[in-house]
Amino acid sequence: MNRQLRKENYIPVILSLSFSVVLFLLLLLPHSQYSLLEEMTLLNNTNSIEGQPLELNLLTIIPAILTLFVILINSVIFILSLLAFFMDMLFNFHLLNKINLILASILTLLEVSYLFVGINGVFDDGTRVISFPNYITVILTVLFLISLYITYFKFVDKPYQSVMKSVKEKLALSKKEEINKEDQAKEIVSNMNDDMQKTILNMLAQGKITPQEADDLLKKIHSDNC
């Protein structure tokens, strides 16, 4: 099978795969989003052991939930990016990159929401949920999304649209040729019928056939064309 993809088509995939790994590392920056999940689990376990009702602090709980979804979606992006390297058909490659782009948009939205929700969040020990390094994570995530959109439309969507346009033009040309062939066939049949009718009338004029026979033959030609 001939490969439809070139090296430059993989640029968005390489970008997604690279940033996916980087994001897993960025989540380690203080205040670590991983540690946020650990602290929420510890808080839940502590209250369960002490038999106290869990006090809901939405400014810490919501960022923890958002972080969980970030990790899940980033994992999917990583897997899909790896899968893209084994593709050689542009149609499937375009679809997978489109899915990756949607997931990256959701991922960025989650990270931005994490920042805005958690910016006023404070733990019981006075530690703030958001610290300066967390801004770096969000900024890099936004820049990644912008880069992904640019490279996707330039190296994946544009070649895909070009191929689809070419395919549509070929289909239209093929259909036009079929219509022309049908018209030519009809014209040939029509000319043959005209010749047959002239031959029958000449034979009638020469007395070679009777008017009844001529009428039957003409009716036969007419019925064959219906």
N, C-alpha and C positions, 0 to 999 in steps of 0.2 A: 504494500500500500504506500502510495506517495504521500510524503508529509506536506501538509498545507501550511505549516507554521515555520516562521523564520526566527532567528535568534532574538531580534528586536521585539517580537511579539511576547516574549517571556518577561520583558522588563516589569510590567505590573505585578506579575507573579513573584518575581525575585524581590520586589519591593515589599509585597505583602508578607512573604515568608520571613524576610529579614526583620521587618518591624514587629512581626508577631513574636519573634524571639526577644527583640529589644524590649517590647512592652512587658513581657514576663519579668525582665530584669528591672525595668523602671518601677514596677509595682513594689520593688524592694526598697525604693527610696523612702527616707523618713519624711513624714510619718507613713510607714509601710502599710499598703493596703492589705497585704497578707496578715500583718500583725493585727489589723483592725478586725479581721475575721476571727483571729485567735482570741482577741480580747472579748468579742461578743460571745464566743463559745464559753470562755472562762467565766464571764459574768453570768451566763445562763446556768452553768454547772454550780457556781458558788451559791446562787440563790436557791437552786434545787436542793443542795446539801443542807443549807441552813433553814430550809422550809419556809423561806420568805417569798412573797409574791414578786415576780420579775417586774422591776420598774422600767417602763418603756421610755427610752430617750430617743425620739425619732431622728434627731440630728446625728445620731451615731448608728442607729439601726438601719436607716435608709441607705446611707453610704456603704454600709457593710453588704446589704442586699445588692446594690448596684455593682459593687466590686465582684460579687459572686457571678453576676451575669457577664461582666467584663471578661472574667477568666474563662467562662464557658464559651462565649462567642469568639474570643481570641484563639481558643483551642480549635474551634471549628475552622476558622480562617487558616490556621497553620496546617490543618489536615487537607483542606481543599487546595491550598497552595502547593503542597507536596503532590497531590493527585494531578494537578495541572501539568506537571513535568512529564507525565506518562501519556499525555494526549497528543494526537497528531492531526486531528480534524478541527478545522476552524470553527465550525458550528458549535460543537460541544465545548470547545475551549472558550468561546465567547460567552456561552451560557454560564459556565462555571465562574468566569471572571465577573460577570454581572452579579451573580449571587454574592461573590466575595465583596464587591463594591457596596452592595446593600448592607451586608453584615458589618463592613468597616464603618458605614454611616451610622448604624445603630450603636456600634462600639464607641464611636466618638461622642454621640449623644449621651451615652451612659457616663462616660468620663467627665463630660462637661457638667452633667447633672450631679455627679458625685462631688464636683468642686463647689457648685453653687449651694447644694444642700448641706454639705459638711463644713462649709467655711465658718459657720457659727457654732459648729458642734464642739462640745467639751466633755471629756471623760470625767468620771467621779474624782480622779486624782488631779484634775486641773489641766491635764494634757489636751491640747487642741487636736481635733481630728485632722485638720488641714495645716500643713506647714509648707514652707517655701518650695522644697523639692517636688511637692505634689503639683505645683503650677507648671513645673518643667514637663512633667508627664502629660498633662492636659495639652500644653502648647505643642509638644512633639506629636501628639496624637492628631491634633487638628492639621498640622503641617503634613503629616502622613496621609490623611484623607484627601487633602488638596492635591498632593503629588499623585495619589492613586487615581483620582478623577482625570487628571491631565494625561497620565501615561495610559490609562484605560482607553480614553477616547482617541488618543493618537496612535497607539500601537496595537489595539485590539478591535475597538469598535469601527474605526475608519477603514481598516482592511476588510473587516467583515461586511460593512455596508457596500464597499466596492465590489466584493465578490457577489453579494446578493443582487446588486444592480446588474452585474454582468450576466448572472443566471437568468434574471427576469428578461433581459434583452434577448438572450438566446432563446428562451421559451416563446417570447413574442414573435421572434423571427421564424422559429420552427412552426408556430401556429399559422403565421401568415403564408409560409410556403405550403402548408397542408391545404389551406383555403385556396391558394392559387392552383394547386394540383387538382383539387375537386372541381374548380371552375373550368380548368382545361379539359378535364374528363367529360364534364357536362357539355362543353362546346363540341368536343369530338363526337359524342353521342348524337348531339343535335344535328351536326353536319351529316352524319351517317344516315340519320332518319330522313333528312331532307333529300339526300341522294336516293334513298330507297323509294321515297314518295315519287320523285321525278321518274325513276325507273319504272315504277308501277303505272304511272300515267302515260309514259311513252309506250309501254306494252299494250295499254288499253287503246291508245290512239292507233297503234299498228294492228289492232285486232287479235293480238296474241292471247289476250285473256278477256273474259267477259266482264261486263260492268259489275256483276255480283261478286266475282272473284276479286276484282280490284277493290271493291268496297270492303270485303272481308279482310284483305291484306292491309288496307289502310287502317281499319279498326284494330287489327292485331298490333300494328306499329304504335298506334296511339295508346292502347292498353298497356304495352310494355313500358311506356314512358311514365305511366301514372304510378 
